[in-house]
């Protein structure tokens, strides 16, 4: 069972500091007890644990703006209407619908957590034991705590920049009036410098009792690299604030009124920084962290899925760099927290009223065109996406009716499948959003892809391909060879889709590549072509041999079993990684499927005579094509559009800046 220490300690330290107010005009946290706080490392950690607790409870990374990230690419979409659902604005880039308070909770709570982390770092810096260990070059619990606090501050600021663009920076724990926007590039430079300064002070993963539930030197190094990659990539920047970016020069891909999609011209300098530190995170400072390349389980062989199974077994995967600790259930201590994993990001479930898996809304769905394009031999496909969900104790087909308003297993499309109640080692049935599965922030598979991106940008094509092939090798698919230049860069983005679907970073890889709008526009056209083929021929054919049929056949059969790796020709076991837990209900509850990747018209009469039911599949996709296109970043209308992923800075912050802080990008200022 994973440790829940951080969550438990939150209650102990909730009174240690004064909470920041709802805008940046904040007073300093209490001076009370500074000496006591640094009397022992354990006492200091109680304060740091309050910040971890805020990550778990206060919508800094999820429940608020963060959970839109896994929806906004050409492979990922939201199940409900692209044009009416209030939850899909960011992913679909419907910026005209925002109010100033759209993400106020996440914004304010992030600054509050930053204040706590910065305050603790300042207190520890004055501690004589910390000073002695630092001077001696000794990594200790004291130096780890200092580095952890600084790294936490950097991680949250980085998250704010990704979600809000240029923001006020460095005002924590001061009585600020008239603060101003800081250039994201200046923020990135400062964060990188601070992270480099503290990284030697920290334990690597596996040292000093540090696991993936705490920030380590390994995560620190990866974060340096990730920030540098972001600084180097194409991104949407403002042109309406004179002098915001100083002397920096840019190459533009597209422009709009007051903003543009651009890359800084000295990007290679940042890719070099990224290359150095991402390699350290994978190598000399990896500690116990590594990508999983073998599967020790006797009944299956899927190293990719093994990482996600650790989470469902309440263990920390060796591939995890950092995940936010969660505590299952409310319990007598009242410390259970809303956990989006297995609610927003699990296999779709309608809910079982306390006797079967709770509802899984399943916000992240896979574009059917992307699903059918996937190499059938790739071990990641069925782990990443499922065509079935759960309705109480029954496995059901997920209707391709995006736009109808359905979610959970009632419809909405192919569901994310990396987390599934039926694959948990201890089945949890009590209440939605309280599964206790940790919320992932970063894993080593992403580090491999980031390093490949950096090397591709530095024209080190062979090294980039070698990294991609590490991931492809464990997925059981062919190695990439003979590519160069832009083809390698495109291969990085494609591999990010295959590896990280539904986890959040996919659209960041697309954005940094500079082809986001082109790729979205091309996917929109492809989706329409597939829909037309289904309408005119009864199916659409893909280059890998798959056919996307208008209708398929299903049959409830097979008892009740959780399924694993696919077995060709078995309608219950193919696709794999689905099925249903045996709830001791008796009878058949698994769903057999025939014709999912072929046109079964020639066997229609025989199937129906054998009890199989003909159901709409691609026909629904074709009928709902406008909604599918709208949900797949429908705010992009052409390849010349500027991507706009930012949320508005809240009104309270705008009002207390004396006019120095405004929202750009067409976002509201009142």
C-alpha positions in Angstrom: 0.0 0.0 0.0 1.4 3.4 -0.9 2.2 5.9 1.9 -0.3 8.6 2.7 2.0 10.5 5.0 1.7 13.8 3.2 -2.1 13.9 3.3 -2.2 12.9 6.9 0.2 15.6 7.9 -1.8 18.4 6.2 -4.2 18.6 9.2 -1.3 18.9 11.6 0.2 22.0 9.9 -2.9 23.9 8.7 -2.4 26.6 11.3 1.3 27.0 10.9 1.0 29.9 8.3 -1.5 32.5 7.5 -3.3 31.8 4.2 -2.6 34.2 1.4 -5.5 36.3 0.3 -7.4 35.9 -3.0 -5.1 38.2 -4.9 -1.4 39.2 -5.0 -1.7 42.0 -2.4 -0.7 39.5 0.3 0.7 39.8 3.8 3.6 37.8 5.0 2.8 34.4 6.5 3.1 34.3 10.3 6.5 34.7 11.9 5.2 32.6 14.8 7.3 29.5 15.5 10.2 29.9 13.0 12.6 28.4 15.4 10.3 25.5 16.2 9.7 24.9 12.5 13.4 24.3 12.0 14.0 22.5 15.3 14.1 19.2 13.4 13.7 18.1 9.8 10.5 16.4 10.8 9.0 19.6 12.0 10.1 21.4 8.9 8.6 18.7 6.7 5.2 19.1 8.4 5.1 22.6 6.9 6.2 21.4 3.5 3.6 18.7 3.7 0.9 21.4 3.8 2.0 22.5 0.3 1.7 18.9 -0.9 -1.7 18.8 0.7 -2.7 22.0 -1.2 -1.7 20.3 -4.4 -4.0 17.4 -3.5 -6.9 19.4 -2.3 -7.0 22.9 -3.8 -7.3 22.5 -7.5 -3.8 23.7 -8.4 -3.2 20.9 -10.9 -6.6 19.4 -11.5 -10.3 19.7 -10.9 -9.8 23.3 -12.2 -7.9 24.3 -15.3 -5.4 21.5 -15.2 -7.8 18.7 -16.3 -8.4 20.3 -19.7 -4.8 19.5 -20.8 -5.5 15.9 -21.8 -8.3 17.0 -24.1 -6.8 19.6 -26.5 -5.0 17.7 -29.3 -5.9 16.0 -32.6 -6.2 12.7 -30.7 -8.1 13.8 -27.6 -11.5 15.2 -27.2 -14.3 15.8 -24.6 -17.4 13.5 -24.7 -20.0 16.2 -24.5 -21.0 19.0 -26.9 -18.1 21.1 -28.3 -20.5 24.0 -28.5 -22.4 24.1 -25.3 -20.6 22.3 -22.5 -19.0 24.7 -20.1 -16.2 22.2 -19.3 -14.7 22.1 -22.8 -13.9 25.8 -23.4 -10.1 25.5 -22.9 -9.6 22.2 -24.8 -11.8 23.4 -27.8 -10.2 26.9 -27.6 -13.6 28.7 -27.2 -12.0 31.8 -25.7 -14.9 34.1 -26.4 -16.9 32.3 -23.7 -14.5 33.0 -20.8 -15.3 35.1 -17.8 -12.5 36.6 -15.7 -13.2 34.1 -12.9 -12.9 31.0 -15.1 -9.9 29.7 -13.3 -9.7 31.9 -10.3 -9.6 29.1 -7.8 -6.6 27.4 -9.3 -4.8 30.7 -9.8 -5.3 31.9 -6.3 -4.5 28.6 -4.7 -1.3 28.2 -6.7 0.0 31.6 -5.4 -1.0 30.6 -1.9 1.0 27.3 -2.2 4.0 29.3 -3.7 3.9 31.5 -0.7 4.1 28.6 1.7 7.0 27.0 -0.2 9.0 30.2 -0.5 8.5 31.0 3.2 9.7 27.6 4.3 12.7 27.9 2.0 13.6 31.2 3.6 13.3 29.8 7.1 15.4 26.8 6.4 18.1 28.9 4.7 18.7 30.6 8.1 19.1 27.3 10.0 22.6 26.5 11.2 22.4 22.8 10.6 21.3 23.4 7.0 24.1 26.0 6.5 26.7 23.6 7.9 25.6 20.7 5.6 25.5 23.0 2.6 29.0 24.3 3.3 30.3 20.8 3.7 28.8 19.7 0.5 26.7 17.1 2.3 23.3 16.1 1.1 21.1 15.8 4.2 17.5 15.9 5.2 18.0 19.6 5.8 19.4 20.3 2.3 16.7 18.1 0.7 14.0 20.0 2.4 15.4 23.3 1.2 15.8 22.1 -2.3 12.3 20.5 -2.2 10.7 23.8 -1.2 12.5 25.7 -4.0 11.7 23.0 -6.5 8.0 23.1 -5.4 7.9 26.9 -5.9 9.3 26.4 -9.4 7.0 23.6 -10.3 3.9 25.6 -9.4 5.1 28.8 -11.1 5.8 26.8 -14.2 2.3 25.4 -14.1 0.9 28.9 -13.8 2.9 30.1 -16.9 1.7 27.2 -18.9 -1.9 28.0 -18.1 -1.9 31.8 -17.9 1.1 32.9 -20.0 2.9 35.9 -18.7 2.1 36.5 -15.0 3.1 38.5 -11.9 6.2 36.9 -10.5 8.2 37.1 -7.3 5.8 38.9 -5.1 5.1 36.1 -2.7 5.0 37.0 1.0 5.2 40.7 0.4 2.6 43.5 0.7 2.5 44.2 -3.1 0.8 47.1 -4.7 1.2 48.0 -8.4 2.8 44.7 -9.3 3.3 44.0 -13.0 3.5 41.2 -15.5 6.8 39.4 -15.9 7.9 37.9 -19.2 7.5 34.2 -19.2 11.0 34.0 -20.6 12.5 35.9 -17.6 10.5 33.6 -15.3 11.8 30.6 -17.1 15.4 31.9 -16.8 15.0 32.5 -13.1 13.4 29.2 -12.4 16.1 27.3 -14.2 18.8 29.2 -12.3 17.2 28.5 -9.0 16.6 24.8 -9.8 20.3 24.4 -10.9 21.4 26.0 -7.7 19.6 23.6 -5.4 19.7 20.4 -7.3 23.0 19.2 -5.7 21.3 19.6 -2.3 18.6 17.0 -3.0 18.3 13.3 -2.8 17.8 11.3 -6.0 14.8 9.0 -6.3 15.3 6.1 -3.8 17.8 8.0 -1.6 16.9 9.3 1.9 13.5 7.7 1.8 12.4 9.9 -1.2 9.8 8.3 -3.5 7.8 9.6 -6.4 5.3 11.2 -3.9 8.0 13.8 -3.1 10.2 16.1 -5.2 13.6 14.7 -5.7 16.8 15.6 -7.5 15.7 13.4 -10.3 12.5 15.4 -10.8 14.4 18.6 -10.3 16.7 17.8 -13.2 13.7 16.7 -15.4 11.9 20.0 -14.5 14.9 22.0 -15.6 14.9 20.2 -18.9 11.1 20.6 -19.4 11.2 24.3 -18.6 14.1 24.8 -21.1 12.2 22.8 -23.8 9.1 25.0 -23.2 11.3 28.1 -23.5 12.7 26.9 -26.8 9.4 25.9 -28.4 6.8 27.7 -30.4 4.2 29.3 -28.2 1.5 32.0 -28.2 2.9 35.3 -26.9 1.5 38.8 -26.5 2.2 41.8 -28.7 0.0 44.2 -26.8 2.3 44.9 -23.9 5.2 47.1 -25.0 8.6 45.9 -23.9 7.3 42.8 -22.2 9.9 40.5 -23.8 12.8 43.0 -23.8 15.3 42.5 -26.6 14.2 39.0 -27.6 13.6 38.4 -31.2 11.2 35.8 -32.6 10.3 33.9 -35.7 6.5 34.0 -36.3 4.3 31.2 -37.6 1.0 33.1 -37.3 -0.3 36.4 -36.0 -3.6 37.7 -34.6 -4.9 40.9 -33.0 -2.5 41.4 -30.0 -0.8 38.0 -30.0 1.1 35.6 -32.2 2.5 32.1 -32.4 6.3 32.4 -32.3 9.6 30.9 -31.3 12.5 32.8 -29.8 15.5 32.9 -32.2 18.0 31.8 -29.6 16.0 28.6 -29.0 19.0 26.3 -29.6 20.6 27.6 -26.4 17.7 26.3 -24.4 17.6 23.0 -26.2 21.2 22.6 -25.1 20.3 23.3 -21.5 17.4 20.8 -21.8 19.7 18.1 -23.4 22.1 18.4 -20.5 19.6 18.2 -17.6 17.2 15.6 -19.2 20.1 13.3 -19.7 21.1 13.7 -16.1 17.5 12.9 -15.0 17.7 9.7 -17.1 21.3 8.9 -16.2 23.6 9.9 -13.4 20.8 11.4 -11.2 18.1 8.9 -12.1 18.5 7.2 -8.8 15.9 4.3 -8.7 13.9 5.9 -11.5 13.8 4.3 -15.0 11.4 3.4 -17.8 9.9 0.0 -17.3 11.2 -2.3 -20.1 10.3 -5.8 -18.8 7.2 -7.2 -17.2 7.7 -9.7 -14.4 4.1 -10.8 -14.3 3.4 -14.4 -15.2 0.1 -13.9 -17.0 0.8 -10.8 -19.2 3.7 -9.2 -21.0 3.1 -5.5 -21.3 5.8 -3.3 -19.7 3.9 -0.1 -20.8 0.8 -1.1 -18.8 2.9 -2.2 -15.9 3.5 1.5 -15.0 -0.2 2.2 -14.7 -0.8 -1.1 -12.8 1.5 0.1 -10.1 -0.9 3.0 -9.5 -3.9 0.7 -9.4 -2.0 -1.5 -6.9 -1.4 1.6 -4.7 2.3 1.4 -5.3 4.8 3.8 -6.7 6.1 2.9 -10.1 9.8 3.1 -10.8 8.9 5.2 -13.8 7.2 7.8 -11.7 9.1 11.0 -11.1 6.4 12.8 -9.2 2.7 12.1 -8.5 0.5 13.9 -6.0 -0.4 11.7 -3.1 -4.1 10.8 -2.7 -6.0 9.2 0.2 -8.8 6.8 -0.5 -12.3 7.4 0.9 -13.5 10.0 3.4 -12.7 7.9 6.4 -13.2 8.9 10.0 -10.5 11.6 9.7 -12.3 13.4 6.9 -9.0 13.6 4.9 -10.2 12.0 1.7 -9.8 14.4 -1.3 -11.3 14.8 -4.7 -9.2 12.7 -7.0 -9.7 13.2 -10.7 -7.9 9.9 -11.6 -10.7 7.3 -12.0 -13.3 10.0 -12.4 -12.1 12.4 -15.0 -9.4 10.1 -16.4 -10.4 6.5 -16.2 -12.4 4.0 -18.1 -15.9 5.2 -18.4 -18.4 3.9 -15.9 -22.0 4.8 -15.1 -21.7 4.1 -11.4 -23.0 1.2 -9.3 -24.7 2.9 -6.2 -22.2 1.6 -3.7 -22.1 -2.0 -4.9 -20.0 -1.7 -8.1 -17.5 0.8 -9.4 -18.5 4.5 -8.9 -19.2 6.8 -11.8 -16.3 7.6 -14.1 -17.1 10.7 -16.1 -14.2 10.0 -18.4 -13.5 13.5 -19.8 -10.7 12.3 -22.0 -11.8 10.4 -25.1 -9.9 9.3 -28.2 -10.6 10.6 -31.6 -11.9 7.5 -33.5 -9.8 8.3 -36.5 -6.7 8.3 -34.4 -7.8 5.0 -32.8 -8.1 3.3 -36.2 -4.8 4.8 -37.4 -3.0 3.0 -34.5 -0.7 0.1 -35.3 -2.6 -3.0 -34.2 0.7 -4.5 -33.0 1.4 -1.6 -30.6 1.0 -2.8 -27.0 0.0 0.7 -26.0 -3.2 1.0 -28.0 -5.6 -1.2 -25.9 -4.0 0.1 -22.6 -4.6 3.6 -23.7 -8.1 3.4 -25.1 -11.1 1.2 -24.6 -14.2 0.9 -26.8 -16.2 -0.4 -23.8 -17.2 0.9 -20.4 -19.2 -0.4 -17.5 -22.9 0.0 -16.8 -23.2 -1.3 -13.2 -22.1 -4.9 -13.6 -22.2 -5.1 -17.3 -19.6 -4.3 -20.0 -21.2 -2.0 -22.6 -20.2 -0.5 -26.0 -19.3 3.2 -25.8 -21.5 4.9 -28.4 -19.7 7.3 -30.8 -22.2 10.1 -30.1 -20.0 13.0 -29.0 -22.3 16.0 -28.9 -25.4 14.3 -27.6 -24.5 15.3 -24.1 -23.7 11.8 -22.8 -20.7 11.1 -20.6 -19.6 8.1 -18.4 -20.5 4.8 -20.2 -23.7 6.3 -21.6 -21.7 7.5 -24.6 -19.4 10.2 -25.8 -16.8 8.0 -27.5 -13.8 5.8 -27.0 -12.6 6.2 -23.4 -9.2 6.6 -21.8 -8.2 3.2 -20.4 -4.9 3.7 -18.5 -6.8 3.6 -15.2 -9.7 1.3 -14.6 -11.6 0.3 -11.5 -11.8 -3.3 -12.7 -8.0 -3.5 -12.8 -7.5 -2.2 -9.2 -5.8 -4.7 -6.8 -8.4 -3.8 -4.2 -11.7 -3.0 -5.8 -13.2 0.3 -4.5 -16.9 0.8 -4.7 -17.9 3.5 -2.2 -17.9 6.9 -3.9 -16.7 8.7 -7.0 -13.6 10.9 -6.9 -12.3 9.1 -3.8 -10.5 6.1 -5.4 -7.2 7.1 -3.7 -5.1 6.7 -6.9 -2.3 9.2 -7.1 -2.5 12.1 -9.6 0.5 11.8 -12.0 2.6 14.8 -12.8 5.6 13.4 -14.6 7.1 10.1 -15.5 10.3 8.9 -17.1 8.6 8.1 -20.4 7.9 11.8 -20.9 11.5 12.6 -20.1 12.6 10.3 -22.9 10.4 12.1 -25.3 11.5 15.6 -24.1 15.1 14.6 -24.6 14.3 13.2 -28.0 12.7 16.6 -28.8 15.7 18.5 -27.7 18.1 16.4 -29.7 15.9 16.6 -32.8 15.9 20.4 -32.5 19.7 20.3 -32.3 19.8 18.2 -35.4 21.1 15.1 -33.6 18.7 12.9 -35.5 20.3 9.5 -34.7 20.3 10.1 -31.0 16.7 11.3 -31.1 15.6 8.2 -33.0 17.4 6.0 -30.5 15.4 7.5 -27.7 12.1 7.0 -29.5 13.1 3.5 -30.2 13.4 2.7 -26.5 9.7 3.4 -26.1 8.8 1.7 -29.4 10.8 -1.4 -28.4 8.8 -1.9 -25.2 5.6 -1.3 -27.1 6.5 -4.2 -29.5 6.5 -2.1 -32.7 9.1 -1.6 -35.4 12.1 0.6 -35.0 12.4 4.0 -36.7 15.4 4.2 -39.1 16.5 6.5 -41.9 14.6 9.6 -40.9 16.2 13.0 -40.8 15.4 16.7 -40.3 11.7 17.6 -40.0 10.7 14.0 -40.3 12.5 13.3 -37.0 10.7 16.2 -35.3 7.4 14.9 -36.6 8.2 11.4 -35.3 8.8 12.9 -31.8 5.3 14.4 -31.8 3.7 11.3 -33.1 5.4 9.1 -30.5 4.3 11.6 -27.8 0.7 10.9 -28.9 1.2 7.1 -28.7 3.0 7.2 -25.3 1.2 10.0 -23.5 -2.4 9.9 -24.7 -4.7 11.3 -22.0 -1.9 12.2 -19.6 -1.7 15.9 -20.4 1.5 16.7 -22.4 0.4 15.7 -25.9 -0.8 19.2 -26.9 2.3 20.7 -25.4 4.5 18.7 -27.9 2.2 19.8 -30.7 2.4 23.4 -29.7 6.1 23.5 -29.3 6.6 21.9 -32.7 5.1 25.0 -34.4 2.6 23.0 -36.5 -0.3 22.9 -34.0 -2.9 24.7 -36.2 -1.8 22.9 -39.3 -2.1 19.5 -37.6 -5.5 20.3 -36.2 -6.8 21.6 -39.5 -5.5 18.5 -41.3 -7.2 16.2 -38.7 -10.5 18.1 -39.1 -10.4 17.4 -42.9 -9.4 13.8 -42.4 -12.3 13.2 -39.9 -14.7 14.6 -42.5 -13.3 12.3 -45.2 -13.6 9.3 -43.0 -17.2 10.2 -42.2 -18.0 10.6 -45.8 -16.5 7.2 -46.6 -18.5 5.5 -43.9 -21.7 7.1 -45.3 -21.0 6.2 -48.9 -19.3 2.8 -48.6 -20.3 1.5 -45.2 -16.7 1.7 -43.9 -13.5 3.7 -44.1 -10.2 2.0 -44.9 -6.9 3.0 -43.2 -3.3 2.5 -44.3 -2.6 -0.1 -41.6 -5.4 -2.4 -43.0 -8.0 -1.5 -40.4 -11.6 -0.8 -41.6 -13.8 1.6 -39.6 -17.3 0.1 -40.2 -20.6 1.8 -40.0 -22.0 -1.1 -37.9 -20.5 -3.8 -35.7 -22.0 -6.8 -33.8 -22.1 -7.3 -30.1 -23.2 -10.0 -27.7 -23.2 -10.3 -23.9 -21.2 -13.4 -23.2 -18.2 -14.9 -21.5 -19.3 -14.8 -17.9 -17.6 -12.0 -16.0 -13.9 -11.6 -16.3 -11.3 -8.8 -16.5 -9.5 -9.2 -19.8 -5.8 -8.5 -20.5 -3.8 -8.9 -23.7 -5.8 -9.5 -26.8 -6.2 -12.9 -28.4 -6.8 -12.7 -32.1 -10.2 -14.0 -33.1 -11.6 -14.0 -29.6 -14.5 -11.4 -29.5 -14.3 -11.1 -25.7 -10.5 -10.8 -25.5 -10.0 -8.5 -28.5 -9.5 -5.6 -28.0 -7.7 -6.4 -24.8 -7.4 -4.6 -21.4 -11.1 -4.3 -20.8 -13.8 -6.8 -19.5 -15.6 -6.6 -16.2 -14.9 -7.6 -12.6 -16.9 -10.6 -11.3 -19.5 -9.0 -9.0 -20.9 -12.5 -8.2 -24.1 -11.6 -10.1 -24.1 -14.8 -12.1 -24.7 -15.0 -15.8 -22.8 -13.3 -18.6 -21.5 -9.7 -18.3 -18.6 -9.4 -20.8 -19.2 -7.9 -24.2 -18.2 -9.8 -27.3 -17.4 -7.6 -30.3 -17.1 -8.7 -34.0 -16.3 -6.6 -37.0 -14.6 -3.8 -35.1 -11.7 -3.5 -37.6 -13.4 -5.1 -40.6 -16.5 -4.9 -42.7 -18.7 -7.8 -41.4 -21.5 -7.3 -43.9 -20.8 -10.7 -45.6 -21.6 -12.6 -42.4 -24.5 -10.5 -41.2 -27.2 -13.1 -41.4 -25.0 -15.8 -39.7 -24.1 -13.4 -36.8 -27.7 -12.4 -36.2 -28.8 -16.0 -36.3 -26.2 -16.7 -33.6 -27.6 -14.1 -31.2 -25.3 -11.2 -32.2 -26.9 -7.7 -32.4 -26.1 -5.2 -35.1 -25.3 -1.8 -33.6 -24.3 1.6 -34.9 -20.6 2.4 -34.7 -19.0 4.4 -37.5 -22.6 5.4 -38.5 -22.8 7.4 -35.3 -19.4 8.9 -35.8 -20.6 10.1 -39.3 -23.9 11.4 -37.9 -22.1 13.4 -35.2 -19.1 14.5 -37.3 -19.7 18.2 -36.7 -19.6 17.7 -32.9 -16.5 15.5 -33.2 -14.7 18.1 -35.2 -15.8 20.8 -32.8 -14.6 18.8 -29.8 -11.3 18.2 -31.4 -10.0 21.7 -30.8 -12.8 23.2 -32.8 -11.6 26.7 -32.1 -8.9 26.2 -34.7 -10.6 27.0 -38.1 -7.6 27.1 -40.4 -3.8 26.3 -40.4 -3.1 30.1 -40.0 -4.9 30.4 -36.7 -3.0 31.2 -33.5 -3.5 28.6 -30.8 -5.0 30.1 -27.6 -4.8 27.9 -24.6 -4.5 30.4 -21.8 -7.0 31.2 -19.0 -7.8 34.8 -17.9 -6.0 36.2 -14.9 -8.7 36.7 -12.3 -10.4 40.1 -11.8 -9.2 40.6 -8.3 -5.6 40.4 -9.4 -6.2 42.8 -12.3 -7.9 45.3 -9.9 -5.0 45.4 -7.5 -2.3 45.9 -10.0 -2.9 49.6 -10.6 -3.5 48.9 -14.2 -0.2 47.1 -14.8 -1.7 43.7 -15.3 -4.2 43.0 -18.1 -5.5 40.0 -19.9 -4.5 39.7 -23.5 -5.3 37.1 -26.2 -8.9 38.4 -26.4 -9.6 37.3 -22.9 -11.9 39.5 -20.6 -10.6 42.3 -18.4 -13.9 42.9 -16.5 
